[in-house]
């Protein structure tokens, strides 16, 4: 699953720690999601899209093999 | 900590963990004394109960620590626990086979609690490394 977390974060000049604090998870969790090593739960995906004021589909995208 | 928890709460958690380890250590020692006493069966039953009950605070502290984490930490703990189950099983089979093969003395025994703790720590470490290194 691809995601645009890094881009969206950079647009707002937020660190991983700051994003983590906004959605209530650790910096490590944000890093794991951002690098595609961990797929977030639906509530976390919704929280992430909410803080970026966009939809889940615009943050996360399925890849052909998913 | 995964989710941001107040320092005071983290300190209380750490103190509770230390206290639970003390209960575990002294509970087991007291339990051993009761189990090997020549007293009535009631004393030995009390030793058995004490051996089991003295583990509970430590397990509670572990569960609290995992619950205080975010979903990433909980996921790692879940995978690590599953791995620990397999590792513990393998350790027991290996140990019993070594005793059967007389590679170890027949009187030797595997310390159950220490083996379980070690397997859990190793399992969680493997899970953490896997989620860090996977492509």
N, CA and C atoms of all chains as a GROMACS GRO file, in nm:
protein
  603
    1UNK      N    1   0.086  -0.121   0.000
    1UNK     CA    2   0.000   0.000   0.000
    1UNK      C    3   0.088   0.125   0.000
    2UNK      N    4   0.065   0.210  -0.097
    2UNK     CA    5   0.142   0.335  -0.104
    2UNK      C    6   0.073   0.442  -0.020
    3UNK      N    7   0.150   0.539   0.020
    3UNK     CA    8   0.087   0.651   0.090
    3UNK      C    9   0.161   0.780   0.061
    4UNK      N   10   0.093   0.892   0.087
    4UNK     CA   11   0.151   1.023   0.059
    4UNK      C   12   0.181   1.099   0.188
    5UNK      N   13   0.204   1.022   0.293
    5UNK     CA   14   0.226   1.088   0.423
    5UNK      C   15   0.346   1.182   0.421
    6UNK      N   16   0.455   1.138   0.361
    6UNK     CA   17   0.577   1.219   0.362
    6UNK      C   18   0.554   1.352   0.290
    7UNK      N   19   0.485   1.343   0.177
    7UNK     CA   20   0.458   1.464   0.098
    7UNK      C   21   0.365   1.558   0.175
    8UNK      N   22   0.258   1.501   0.226
    8UNK     CA   23   0.160   1.583   0.300
    8UNK      C   24   0.223   1.647   0.424
    9UNK      N   25   0.310   1.570   0.488
    9UNK     CA   26   0.380   1.621   0.606
    9UNK      C   27   0.475   1.735   0.567
   10UNK      N   28   0.546   1.714   0.456
   10UNK     CA   29   0.643   1.816   0.412
   10UNK      C   30   0.571   1.945   0.373
   11UNK      N   31   0.454   1.932   0.314
   11UNK     CA   32   0.376   2.051   0.274
   11UNK      C   33   0.340   2.137   0.395
   12UNK      N   34   0.322   2.070   0.507
   12UNK     CA   35   0.284   2.142   0.630
   12UNK      C   36   0.404   2.166   0.721
   13UNK      N   37   0.518   2.116   0.678
   13UNK     CA   38   0.641   2.132   0.756
   13UNK      C   39   0.630   2.067   0.895
   14UNK      N   40   0.566   1.951   0.898
   14UNK     CA   41   0.550   1.880   1.025
   14UNK      C   42   0.655   1.770   1.033
   15UNK      N   43   0.707   1.748   1.153
   15UNK     CA   44   0.796   1.634   1.174
   15UNK      C   45   0.710   1.509   1.198
   16UNK      N   46   0.776   1.394   1.195
   16UNK     CA   47   0.703   1.270   1.225
   16UNK      C   48   0.649   1.273   1.368
   17UNK      N   49   0.729   1.330   1.457
   17UNK     CA   50   0.686   1.339   1.597
   17UNK      C   51   0.562   1.426   1.611
   18UNK      N   52   0.562   1.538   1.539
   18UNK     CA   53   0.447   1.630   1.547
   18UNK      C   54   0.321   1.564   1.491
   19UNK      N   55   0.337   1.496   1.380
   19UNK     CA   56   0.222   1.426   1.322
   19UNK      C   57   0.173   1.317   1.419
   20UNK      N   58   0.269   1.246   1.477
   20UNK     CA   59   0.233   1.142   1.574
   20UNK      C   60   0.155   1.199   1.691
   21UNK      N   61   0.199   1.312   1.741
   21UNK     CA   62   0.128   1.377   1.852
   21UNK      C   63  -0.013   1.418   1.812
   22UNK      N   64  -0.028   1.462   1.688
   22UNK     CA   65  -0.161   1.506   1.642
   22UNK      C   66  -0.261   1.391   1.631
   23UNK      N   67  -0.210   1.272   1.598
   23UNK     CA   68  -0.303   1.158   1.585
   23UNK      C   69  -0.292   1.060   1.702
   24UNK      N   70  -0.202   1.089   1.797
   24UNK     CA   71  -0.195   1.007   1.919
   24UNK      C   72  -0.116   0.879   1.905
   25UNK      N   73  -0.015   0.879   1.818
   25UNK     CA   74   0.073   0.761   1.809
   25UNK      C   75   0.219   0.808   1.816
   26UNK      N   76   0.310   0.711   1.822
   26UNK     CA   77   0.452   0.743   1.837
   26UNK      C   78   0.515   0.783   1.704
   27UNK      N   79   0.633   0.843   1.713
   27UNK     CA   80   0.708   0.877   1.593
   27UNK      C   81   0.742   0.750   1.516
   28UNK      N   82   0.774   0.643   1.592
   28UNK     CA   83   0.809   0.516   1.529
   28UNK      C   84   0.692   0.460   1.446
   29UNK      N   85   0.572   0.479   1.499
   29UNK     CA   86   0.454   0.430   1.426
   29UNK      C   87   0.436   0.508   1.297
   30UNK      N   88   0.453   0.640   1.305
   30UNK     CA   89   0.440   0.723   1.184
   30UNK      C   90   0.545   0.682   1.082
   31UNK      N   91   0.668   0.662   1.130
   31UNK     CA   92   0.777   0.621   1.040
   31UNK      C   93   0.745   0.487   0.973
   32UNK      N   94   0.692   0.392   1.052
   32UNK     CA   95   0.661   0.259   0.998
   32UNK      C   96   0.550   0.268   0.894
   33UNK      N   97   0.450   0.354   0.919
   33UNK     CA   98   0.341   0.370   0.821
   33UNK      C   99   0.395   0.439   0.696
   34UNK      N  100   0.471   0.544   0.719
   34UNK     CA  101   0.523   0.626   0.608
   34UNK      C  102   0.611   0.544   0.513
   35UNK      N  103   0.692   0.455   0.570
   35UNK     CA  104   0.782   0.374   0.487
   35UNK      C  105   0.715   0.246   0.437
   36UNK      N  106   0.586   0.230   0.466
   36UNK     CA  107   0.513   0.115   0.415
   36UNK      C  108   0.542  -0.015   0.488
   37UNK      N  109   0.604  -0.007   0.605
   37UNK     CA  110   0.637  -0.129   0.679
   37UNK      C  111   0.522  -0.175   0.767
   38UNK      N  112   0.429  -0.086   0.790
   38UNK     CA  113   0.316  -0.119   0.878
   38UNK      C  114   0.190  -0.054   0.821
   39UNK      N  115   0.086  -0.133   0.804
   39UNK     CA  116  -0.040  -0.078   0.755
   39UNK      C  117  -0.124  -0.032   0.874
   40UNK      N  118  -0.167   0.093   0.873
   40UNK     CA  119  -0.242   0.143   0.989
   40UNK      C  120  -0.382   0.083   0.994
   41UNK      N  121  -0.440   0.088   1.114
   41UNK     CA  122  -0.580   0.046   1.127
   41UNK      C  123  -0.669   0.150   1.061
   42UNK      N  124  -0.794   0.114   1.041
   42UNK     CA  125  -0.887   0.210   0.980
   42UNK      C  126  -0.902   0.337   1.064
   43UNK      N  127  -0.918   0.326   1.197
   43UNK     CA  128  -0.928   0.450   1.276
   43UNK      C  129  -0.805   0.540   1.260
   44UNK      N  130  -0.685   0.480   1.258
   44UNK     CA  131  -0.565   0.563   1.243
   44UNK      C  132  -0.559   0.625   1.104
   45UNK      N  133  -0.596   0.548   1.002
   45UNK     CA  134  -0.597   0.602   0.866
   45UNK      C  135  -0.695   0.720   0.857
   46UNK      N  136  -0.810   0.706   0.922
   46UNK     CA  137  -0.909   0.814   0.920
   46UNK      C  138  -0.857   0.937   0.996
   47UNK      N  139  -0.789   0.912   1.107
   47UNK     CA  140  -0.732   1.024   1.184
   47UNK      C  141  -0.627   1.097   1.102
   48UNK      N  142  -0.544   1.019   1.032
   48UNK     CA  143  -0.438   1.080   0.950
   48UNK      C  144  -0.499   1.164   0.839
   49UNK      N  145  -0.600   1.111   0.773
   49UNK     CA  146  -0.662   1.188   0.665
   49UNK      C  147  -0.732   1.312   0.721
   50UNK      N  148  -0.785   1.300   0.843
   50UNK     CA  149  -0.853   1.415   0.903
   50UNK      C  150  -0.755   1.528   0.935
   51UNK      N  151  -0.638   1.494   0.989
   51UNK     CA  152  -0.542   1.601   1.023
   51UNK      C  153  -0.488   1.668   0.897
   52UNK      N  154  -0.489   1.594   0.785
   52UNK     CA  155  -0.445   1.655   0.659
   52UNK      C  156  -0.562   1.717   0.582
   53UNK      N  157  -0.679   1.712   0.643
   53UNK     CA  158  -0.802   1.769   0.586
   53UNK      C  159  -0.826   1.718   0.444
   54UNK      N  160  -0.816   1.586   0.432
   54UNK     CA  161  -0.842   1.525   0.302
   54UNK      C  162  -0.908   1.389   0.324
   55UNK      N  163  -0.923   1.314   0.219
   55UNK     CA  164  -0.987   1.182   0.232
   55UNK      C  165  -0.882   1.072   0.244
   56UNK      N  166  -0.924   0.956   0.292
   56UNK     CA  167  -0.832   0.844   0.308
   56UNK      C  168  -0.772   0.804   0.173
   57UNK      N  169  -0.856   0.808   0.070
   57UNK     CA  170  -0.809   0.767  -0.064
   57UNK      C  171  -0.697   0.856  -0.115
   58UNK      N  172  -0.695   0.982  -0.067
   58UNK     CA  173  -0.590   1.071  -0.114
   58UNK      C  174  -0.462   1.058  -0.031
   59UNK      N  175  -0.471   0.986   0.079
   59UNK     CA  176  -0.350   0.961   0.160
   59UNK      C  177  -0.294   0.822   0.131
   60UNK      N  178  -0.384   0.724   0.123
   60UNK     CA  179  -0.342   0.586   0.100
   60UNK      C  180  -0.395   0.536  -0.034
   61UNK      N  181  -0.312   0.451  -0.096
   61UNK     CA  182  -0.353   0.399  -0.226
   61UNK      C  183  -0.309   0.253  -0.235
   62UNK      N  184  -0.400   0.168  -0.282
   62UNK     CA  185  -0.364   0.027  -0.298
   62UNK      C  186  -0.274   0.009  -0.418
   63UNK      N  187  -0.178  -0.084  -0.404
   63UNK     CA  188  -0.092  -0.117  -0.516
   63UNK      C  189  -0.147  -0.243  -0.583
   64UNK      N  190  -0.109  -0.270  -0.707
   64UNK     CA  191  -0.165  -0.387  -0.779
   64UNK      C  192  -0.155  -0.518  -0.701
   65UNK      N  193  -0.048  -0.542  -0.630
   65UNK     CA  194  -0.032  -0.670  -0.558
   65UNK      C  195  -0.112  -0.679  -0.429
   66UNK      N  196  -0.170  -0.572  -0.381
   66UNK     CA  197  -0.240  -0.569  -0.252
   66UNK      C  198  -0.375  -0.638  -0.259
   67UNK      N  199   0.765   0.645   2.495
   67UNK     CA  200   0.641   0.566   2.497
   67UNK      C  201   0.565   0.590   2.369
   68UNK      N  202   0.494   0.495   2.332
   68UNK     CA  203   0.425   0.504   2.204
   68UNK      C  204   0.326   0.619   2.202
   69UNK      N  205   0.218   0.605   2.276
   69UNK     CA  206   0.131   0.719   2.291
   69UNK      C  207   0.199   0.808   2.393
   70UNK      N  208   0.173   0.936   2.387
   70UNK     CA  209   0.238   1.025   2.482
   70UNK      C  210   0.170   1.010   2.617
   71UNK      N  211   0.246   0.963   2.716
   71UNK     CA  212   0.188   0.951   2.851
   71UNK      C  213   0.266   1.042   2.944
   72UNK      N  214   0.198   1.096   3.045
   72UNK     CA  215   0.267   1.186   3.137
   72UNK      C  216   0.384   1.117   3.207
   73UNK      N  217   0.485   1.196   3.239
   73UNK     CA  218   0.604   1.142   3.304
   73UNK      C  219   0.568   1.074   3.436
   74UNK      N  220   0.475   1.136   3.509
   74UNK     CA  221   0.434   1.081   3.638
   74UNK      C  222   0.378   0.940   3.622
   75UNK      N  223   0.295   0.925   3.517
   75UNK     CA  224   0.234   0.793   3.492
   75UNK      C  225   0.342   0.691   3.451
   76UNK      N  226   0.439   0.739   3.373
   76UNK     CA  227   0.548   0.650   3.331
   76UNK      C  228   0.632   0.607   3.452
   77UNK      N  229   0.656   0.700   3.544
   77UNK     CA  230   0.732   0.668   3.664
   77UNK      C  231   0.657   0.567   3.751
   78UNK      N  232   0.526   0.590   3.764
   78UNK     CA  233   0.443   0.497   3.843
   78UNK      C  234   0.449   0.358   3.780
   79UNK      N  235   0.442   0.355   3.646
   79UNK     CA  236   0.450   0.228   3.575
   79UNK      C  237   0.582   0.157   3.601
   80UNK      N  238   0.691   0.235   3.598
   80UNK     CA  239   0.823   0.175   3.619
   80UNK      C  240   0.836   0.122   3.762
   81UNK      N  241   0.787   0.200   3.858
   81UNK     CA  242   0.793   0.156   3.998
   81UNK      C  243   0.706   0.032   4.019
   82UNK      N  244   0.590   0.031   3.955
   82UNK     CA  245   0.502  -0.086   3.966
   82UNK      C  246   0.569  -0.209   3.906
   83UNK      N  247   0.642  -0.189   3.797
   83UNK     CA  248   0.713  -0.302   3.734
   83UNK      C  249   0.821  -0.355   3.828
   84UNK      N  250   0.896  -0.264   3.891
   84UNK     CA  251   1.000  -0.306   3.985
   84UNK      C  252   0.939  -0.380   4.104
   85UNK      N  253   0.827  -0.325   4.154
   85UNK     CA  254   0.759  -0.388   4.268
   85UNK      C  255   0.708  -0.527   4.229
   86UNK      N  256   0.655  -0.538   4.108
   86UNK     CA  257   0.603  -0.668   4.064
   86UNK      C  258   0.716  -0.770   4.049
   87UNK      N  259   0.834  -0.723   4.006
   87UNK     CA  260   0.949  -0.814   3.996
   87UNK      C  261   0.993  -0.861   4.135
   88UNK      N  262   0.985  -0.769   4.233
   88UNK     CA  263   1.020  -0.805   4.370
   88UNK      C  264   0.921  -0.910   4.423
   89UNK      N  265   0.791  -0.889   4.394
   89UNK     CA  266   0.688  -0.985   4.437
   89UNK      C  267   0.715  -1.121   4.372
   90UNK      N  268   0.751  -1.117   4.244
   90UNK     CA  269   0.780  -1.240   4.170
   90UNK      C  270   0.898  -1.315   4.233
   91UNK      N  271   1.005  -1.240   4.263
   91UNK     CA  272   1.126  -1.302   4.318
   91UNK      C  273   1.102  -1.358   4.457
   92UNK      N  274   1.049  -1.273   4.546
   92UNK     CA  275   1.031  -1.318   4.685
   92UNK      C  276   0.916  -1.418   4.698
   93UNK      N  277   0.814  -1.401   4.614
   93UNK     CA  278   0.702  -1.496   4.614
   93UNK      C  279   0.749  -1.636   4.578
   94UNK      N  280   0.836  -1.642   4.477
   94UNK     CA  281   0.889  -1.773   4.435
   94UNK      C  282   0.978  -1.835   4.542
   95UNK      N  283   1.056  -1.749   4.608
   95UNK     CA  284   1.145  -1.802   4.714
   95UNK      C  285   1.063  -1.858   4.830
   96UNK      N  286   0.960  -1.781   4.868
   96UNK     CA  287   0.873  -1.825   4.978
   96UNK      C  288   0.798  -1.952   4.937
   97UNK      N  289   0.755  -1.952   4.812
   97UNK     CA  290   0.684  -2.069   4.760
   97UNK      C  291   0.772  -2.193   4.767
   98UNK      N  292   0.900  -2.178   4.727
   98UNK     CA  293   0.994  -2.292   4.732
   98UNK      C  294   1.007  -2.345   4.874
   99UNK      N  295   1.016  -2.251   4.969
   99UNK     CA  296   1.029  -2.292   5.109
   99UNK      C  297   0.908  -2.375   5.152
  100UNK      N  298   0.788  -2.328   5.113
  100UNK     CA  299   0.665  -2.399   5.152
  100UNK      C  300   0.655  -2.534   5.082
  101UNK      N  301   0.694  -2.535   4.952
  101UNK     CA  302   0.681  -2.659   4.874
  101UNK      C  303   0.772  -2.769   4.926
  102UNK      N  304   0.888  -2.730   4.978
  102UNK     CA  305   0.983  -2.830   5.025
  102UNK      C  306   0.979  -2.850   5.177
  103UNK      N  307   0.876  -2.794   5.238
  103UNK     CA  308   0.865  -2.813   5.383
  103UNK      C  309   0.802  -2.949   5.412
  104UNK      N  310   0.823  -2.996   5.532
  104UNK     CA  311   0.764  -3.126   5.568
  104UNK      C  312   0.634  -3.106   5.645
  105UNK      N  313   0.574  -2.990   5.623
  105UNK     CA  314   0.451  -2.958   5.694
  105UNK      C  315   0.330  -3.027   5.633
  106UNK      N  316   0.211  -2.985   5.671
  106UNK     CA  317   0.088  -3.046   5.620
  106UNK      C  318   0.068  -3.011   5.471
  107UNK      N  319  -0.016  -3.090   5.401
  107UNK     CA  320  -0.039  -3.064   5.258
  107UNK      C  321  -0.089  -2.921   5.233
  108UNK      N  322  -0.159  -2.866   5.331
  108UNK     CA  323  -0.210  -2.728   5.317
  108UNK      C  324  -0.098  -2.629   5.290
  109UNK      N  325   0.016  -2.649   5.355
  109UNK     CA  326   0.130  -2.558   5.336
  109UNK      C  327   0.181  -2.570   5.194
  110UNK      N  328   0.182  -2.692   5.141
  110UNK     CA  329   0.232  -2.711   5.004
  110UNK      C  330   0.133  -2.653   4.902
  111UNK      N  331   0.002  -2.668   4.935
  111UNK     CA  332  -0.098  -2.605   4.847
  111UNK      C  333  -0.082  -2.453   4.849
  112UNK      N  334  -0.051  -2.401   4.964
  112UNK     CA  335  -0.028  -2.256   4.974
  112UNK      C  336   0.094  -2.217   4.890
  113UNK      N  337   0.196  -2.303   4.891
  113UNK     CA  338   0.315  -2.278   4.809
  113UNK      C  339   0.283  -2.275   4.660
  114UNK      N  340   0.196  -2.368   4.619
  114UNK     CA  341   0.155  -2.373   4.478
  114UNK      C  342   0.080  -2.246   4.441
  115UNK      N  343  -0.016  -2.208   4.528
  115UNK     CA  344  -0.095  -2.087   4.502
  115UNK      C  345  -0.005  -1.964   4.497
  116UNK      N  346   0.090  -1.959   4.587
  116UNK     CA  347   0.181  -1.844   4.592
  116UNK      C  348   0.267  -1.835   4.466
  117UNK      N  349   0.313  -1.951   4.418
  117UNK     CA  350   0.395  -1.954   4.295
  117UNK      C  351   0.318  -1.898   4.177
  118UNK      N  352   0.188  -1.930   4.173
  118UNK     CA  353   0.106  -1.884   4.060
  118UNK      C  354   0.070  -1.736   4.078
  119UNK      N  355   0.023  -1.703   4.198
  119UNK     CA  356  -0.028  -1.566   4.222
  119UNK      C  357   0.085  -1.462   4.212
  120UNK      N  358   0.207  -1.501   4.250
  120UNK     CA  359   0.316  -1.402   4.249
  120UNK      C  360   0.354  -1.359   4.108
  121UNK      N  361   0.310  -1.434   4.008
  121UNK     CA  362   0.340  -1.396   3.868
  121UNK      C  363   0.240  -1.290   3.818
  122UNK      N  364   0.120  -1.291   3.877
  122UNK     CA  365   0.010  -1.208   3.824
  122UNK      C  366   0.044  -1.057   3.818
  123UNK      N  367   0.101  -0.998   3.926
  123UNK     CA  368   0.131  -0.853   3.915
  123UNK      C  369   0.227  -0.820   3.800
  124UNK      N  370   0.325  -0.907   3.777
  124UNK     CA  371   0.421  -0.883   3.669
  124UNK      C  372   0.350  -0.890   3.533
  125UNK      N  373   0.262  -0.989   3.517
  125UNK     CA  374   0.187  -1.001   3.391
  125UNK      C  375   0.096  -0.879   3.372
  126UNK      N  376   0.037  -0.834   3.483
  126UNK     CA  377  -0.049  -0.715   3.475
  126UNK      C  378   0.032  -0.593   3.429
  127UNK      N  379   0.154  -0.578   3.484
  127UNK     CA  380   0.238  -0.464   3.444
  127UNK      C  381   0.275  -0.472   3.296
  128UNK      N  382   0.306  -0.593   3.251
  128UNK     CA  383   0.337  -0.611   3.108
  128UNK      C  384   0.216  -0.572   3.022
  129UNK      N  385   0.100  -0.620   3.063
  129UNK     CA  386  -0.023  -0.592   2.987
  129UNK      C  387  -0.050  -0.441   2.987
  130UNK      N  388  -0.027  -0.376   3.101
  130UNK     CA  389  -0.046  -0.231   3.109
  130UNK      C  390   0.048  -0.160   3.012
  131UNK      N  391   0.174  -0.206   3.010
  131UNK     CA  392   0.273  -0.145   2.921
  131UNK      C  393   0.233  -0.159   2.775
  132UNK      N  394   0.183  -0.276   2.740
  132UNK     CA  395   0.142  -0.298   2.600
  132UNK      C  396   0.017  -0.214   2.569
  133UNK      N  397  -0.075  -0.209   2.665
  133UNK     CA  398  -0.199  -0.133   2.643
  133UNK      C  399  -0.172   0.016   2.632
  134UNK      N  400  -0.067   0.063   2.700
  134UNK     CA  401  -0.034   0.206   2.694
  134UNK      C  402   0.031   0.244   2.562
  135UNK      N  403   0.076   0.144   2.488
  135UNK     CA  404   0.139   0.170   2.359
  135UNK      C  405   0.038   0.196   2.249
  136UNK      N  406   0.087   0.240   2.134
  136UNK     CA  407  -0.005   0.260   2.022
  136UNK      C  408  -0.021   0.130   1.944
  137UNK      N  409  -0.095   0.135   1.835
  137UNK     CA  410  -0.126   0.012   1.763
  137UNK      C  411  -0.002  -0.053   1.702
  138UNK      N  412   0.100   0.025   1.673
  138UNK     CA  413   0.224  -0.032   1.619
  138UNK      C  414   0.294  -0.116   1.726
  139UNK      N  415   0.305  -0.061   1.846
  139UNK     CA  416   0.366  -0.135   1.958
  139UNK      C  417   0.284  -0.260   1.989
  140UNK      N  418   0.151  -0.244   1.990
  140UNK     CA  419   0.064  -0.358   2.020
  140UNK      C  420   0.076  -0.467   1.914
  141UNK      N  421   0.094  -0.424   1.789
  141UNK     CA  422   0.110  -0.521   1.681
  141UNK      C  423   0.240  -0.599   1.699
  142UNK      N  424   0.347  -0.528   1.732
  142UNK     CA  425   0.476  -0.593   1.754
  142UNK      C  426   0.466  -0.690   1.873
  143UNK      N  427   0.399  -0.647   1.980
  143UNK     CA  428   0.383  -0.733   2.098
  143UNK      C  429   0.303  -0.858   2.063
  144UNK      N  430   0.200  -0.840   1.980
  144UNK     CA  431   0.116  -0.954   1.941
  144UNK      C  432   0.197  -1.055   1.859
  145UNK      N  433   0.269  -1.006   1.759
  145UNK     CA  434   0.351  -1.094   1.676
  145UNK      C  435   0.461  -1.157   1.761
  146UNK      N  436   0.522  -1.075   1.849
  146UNK     CA  437   0.628  -1.124   1.938
  146UNK      C  438   0.578  -1.233   2.030
  147UNK      N  439   0.456  -1.220   2.080
  147UNK     CA  440   0.398  -1.321   2.169
  147UNK      C  441   0.374  -1.452   2.094
  148UNK      N  442   0.327  -1.440   1.970
  148UNK     CA  443   0.307  -1.560   1.888
  148UNK      C  444   0.440  -1.630   1.863
  149UNK      N  445   0.542  -1.552   1.833
  149UNK     CA  446   0.676  -1.609   1.813
  149UNK      C  447   0.728  -1.673   1.941
  150UNK      N  448   0.702  -1.606   2.053
  150UNK     CA  449   0.748  -1.656   2.183
  150UNK      C  450   0.686  -1.792   2.214
  151UNK      N  451   0.559  -1.809   2.177
  151UNK     CA  452   0.492  -1.938   2.199
  151UNK      C  453   0.567  -2.049   2.125
  152UNK      N  454   0.602  -2.020   2.000
  152UNK     CA  455   0.673  -2.120   1.918
  152UNK      C  456   0.813  -2.145   1.977
  153UNK      N  457   0.883  -2.037   2.014
  153UNK     CA  458   1.017  -2.051   2.070
  153UNK      C  459   1.016  -2.132   2.199
  154UNK      N  460   0.916  -2.105   2.284
  154UNK     CA  461   0.904  -2.177   2.411
  154UNK      C  462   0.879  -2.327   2.385
  155UNK      N  463   0.793  -2.354   2.288
  155UNK     CA  464   0.765  -2.493   2.251
  155UNK      C  465   0.893  -2.562   2.203
  156UNK      N  466   0.967  -2.494   2.115
  156UNK     CA  467   1.091  -2.552   2.062
  156UNK      C  468   1.193  -2.574   2.175
  157UNK      N  469   1.200  -2.476   2.267
  157UNK     CA  470   1.295  -2.488   2.379
  157UNK      C  471   1.262  -2.609   2.464
  158UNK      N  472   1.132  -2.631   2.490
  158UNK     CA  473   1.091  -2.746   2.571
  158UNK      C  474   1.120  -2.878   2.501
  159UNK      N  475   1.089  -2.884   2.372
  159UNK     CA  476   1.115  -3.008   2.296
  159UNK      C  477   1.265  -3.035   2.294
  160UNK      N  478   1.344  -2.931   2.267
  160UNK     CA  479   1.490  -2.948   2.262
  160UNK      C  480   1.544  -2.994   2.397
  161UNK      N  481   1.494  -2.931   2.503
  161UNK     CA  482   1.543  -2.966   2.636
  161UNK      C  483   1.507  -3.111   2.672
  162UNK      N  484   1.380  -3.148   2.651
  162UNK     CA  485   1.338  -3.284   2.686
  162UNK      C  486   1.410  -3.388   2.601
  163UNK      N  487   1.434  -3.355   2.475
  163UNK     CA  488   1.506  -3.448   2.388
  163UNK      C  489   1.650  -3.464   2.436
  164UNK      N  490   1.711  -3.355   2.480
  164UNK     CA  491   1.848  -3.363   2.530
  164UNK      C  492   1.856  -3.449   2.657
  165UNK      N  493   1.752  -3.438   2.740
  165UNK     CA  494   1.749  -3.522   2.862
  165UNK      C  495   1.732  -3.669   2.822
  166UNK      N  496   1.640  -3.694   2.726
  166UNK     CA  497   1.618  -3.832   2.680
  166UNK      C  498   1.744  -3.891   2.618
  167UNK      N  499   1.819  -3.807   2.549
  167UNK     CA  500   1.942  -3.853   2.482
  167UNK      C  501   2.060  -3.858   2.578
  168UNK      N  502   2.032  -3.830   2.702
  168UNK     CA  503   2.134  -3.829   2.809
  168UNK      C  504   2.248  -3.732   2.780
  169UNK      N  505   2.213  -3.625   2.708
  169UNK     CA  506   2.310  -3.517   2.689
  169UNK      C  507   2.306  -3.424   2.810
  170UNK      N  508   2.195  -3.431   2.881
  170UNK     CA  509   2.180  -3.357   3.007
  170UNK      C  510   2.149  -3.457   3.117
  171UNK      N  511   2.182  -3.420   3.238
  171UNK     CA  512   2.154  -3.510   3.351
  171UNK      C  513   2.002  -3.529   3.367
  172UNK      N  514   1.958  -3.650   3.401
  172UNK     CA  515   1.813  -3.674   3.416
  172UNK      C  516   1.749  -3.584   3.522
  173UNK      N  517   1.830  -3.538   3.616
  173UNK     CA  518   1.774  -3.454   3.722
  173UNK      C  519   1.765  -3.307   3.680
  174UNK      N  520   1.816  -3.272   3.563
  174UNK     CA  521   1.814  -3.130   3.523
  174UNK      C  522   1.672  -3.089   3.485
  175UNK      N  523   1.643  -2.964   3.503
  175UNK     CA  524   1.509  -2.915   3.469
  175UNK      C  525   1.520  -2.777   3.406
  176UNK      N  526   1.420  -2.745   3.325
  176UNK     CA  527   1.416  -2.616   3.257
  176UNK      C  528   1.341  -2.517   3.346
  177UNK      N  529   1.404  -2.407   3.385
  177UNK     CA  530   1.329  -2.309   3.465
  177UNK      C  531   1.220  -2.244   3.380
  178UNK      N  532   1.096  -2.283   3.410
  178UNK     CA  533   0.983  -2.246   3.324
  178UNK      C  534   0.965  -2.096   3.307
  179UNK      N  535   0.965  -2.025   3.419
  179UNK     CA  536   0.937  -1.882   3.412
  179UNK      C  537   1.048  -1.807   3.339
  180UNK      N  538   1.171  -1.839   3.372
  180UNK     CA  539   1.284  -1.773   3.305
  180UNK      C  540   1.282  -1.802   3.155
  181UNK      N  541   1.249  -1.927   3.120
  181UNK     CA  542   1.244  -1.964   2.978
  181UNK      C  543   1.133  -1.886   2.907
  182UNK      N  544   1.018  -1.874   2.974
  182UNK     CA  545   0.905  -1.802   2.914
  182UNK      C  546   0.938  -1.654   2.894
  183UNK      N  547   1.000  -1.593   2.996
  183UNK     CA  548   1.036  -1.451   2.987
  183UNK      C  549   1.138  -1.431   2.874
  184UNK      N  550   1.239  -1.518   2.872
  184UNK     CA  551   1.342  -1.505   2.768
  184UNK      C  552   1.281  -1.522   2.629
  185UNK      N  553   1.191  -1.618   2.614
  185UNK     CA  554   1.127  -1.640   2.484
  185UNK      C  555   1.044  -1.519   2.443
  186UNK      N  556   0.976  -1.458   2.539
  186UNK     CA  557   0.892  -1.341   2.506
  186UNK      C  558   0.979  -1.223   2.463
  187UNK      N  559   1.087  -1.203   2.536
  187UNK     CA  560   1.178  -1.092   2.501
  187UNK      C  561   1.238  -1.114   2.362
  188UNK      N  562   1.284  -1.237   2.338
  188UNK     CA  563   1.344  -1.268   2.208
  188UNK      C  564   1.238  -1.257   2.098
  189UNK      N  565   1.118  -1.307   2.123
  189UNK     CA  566   1.010  -1.300   2.024
  189UNK      C  567   0.977  -1.156   1.987
  190UNK      N  568   0.965  -1.071   2.088
  190UNK     CA  569   0.934  -0.929   2.062
  190UNK      C  570   1.050  -0.861   1.989
  191UNK      N  571   1.173  -0.897   2.025
  191UNK     CA  572   1.290  -0.838   1.958
  191UNK      C  573   1.292  -0.877   1.810
  192UNK      N  574   1.262  -1.004   1.783
  192UNK     CA  575   1.259  -1.050   1.643
  192UNK      C  576   1.149  -0.977   1.566
  193UNK      N  577   1.031  -0.964   1.629
  193UNK     CA  578   0.920  -0.895   1.562
  193UNK      C  579   0.957  -0.750   1.534
  194UNK      N  580   1.020  -0.685   1.630
  194UNK     CA  581   1.059  -0.544   1.612
  194UNK      C  582   1.160  -0.530   1.498
  195UNK      N  583   1.259  -0.618   1.498
  195UNK     CA  584   1.360  -0.613   1.392
  195UNK      C  585   1.297  -0.641   1.255
  196UNK      N  586   1.204  -0.736   1.254
  196UNK     CA  587   1.139  -0.769   1.127
  196UNK      C  588   1.064  -0.647   1.072
  197UNK      N  589   0.988  -0.580   1.157
  197UNK     CA  590   0.911  -0.465   1.109
  197UNK      C  591   0.999  -0.344   1.078
  198UNK      N  592   1.120  -0.343   1.131
  198UNK     CA  593   1.213  -0.234   1.097
  198UNK      C  594   1.284  -0.262   0.966
  199UNK      N  595   1.317  -0.389   0.942
  199UNK     CA  596   1.403  -0.424   0.828
  199UNK      C  597   1.326  -0.467   0.704
  200UNK      N  598   1.198  -0.501   0.719
  200UNK     CA  599   1.126  -0.553   0.602
  200UNK      C  600   1.122  -0.447   0.492
  201UNK      N  601   1.127  -0.493   0.367
  201UNK     CA  602   1.129  -0.396   0.256
  201UNK      C  603   0.998  -0.320   0.242
   0.00000   0.00000   0.00000
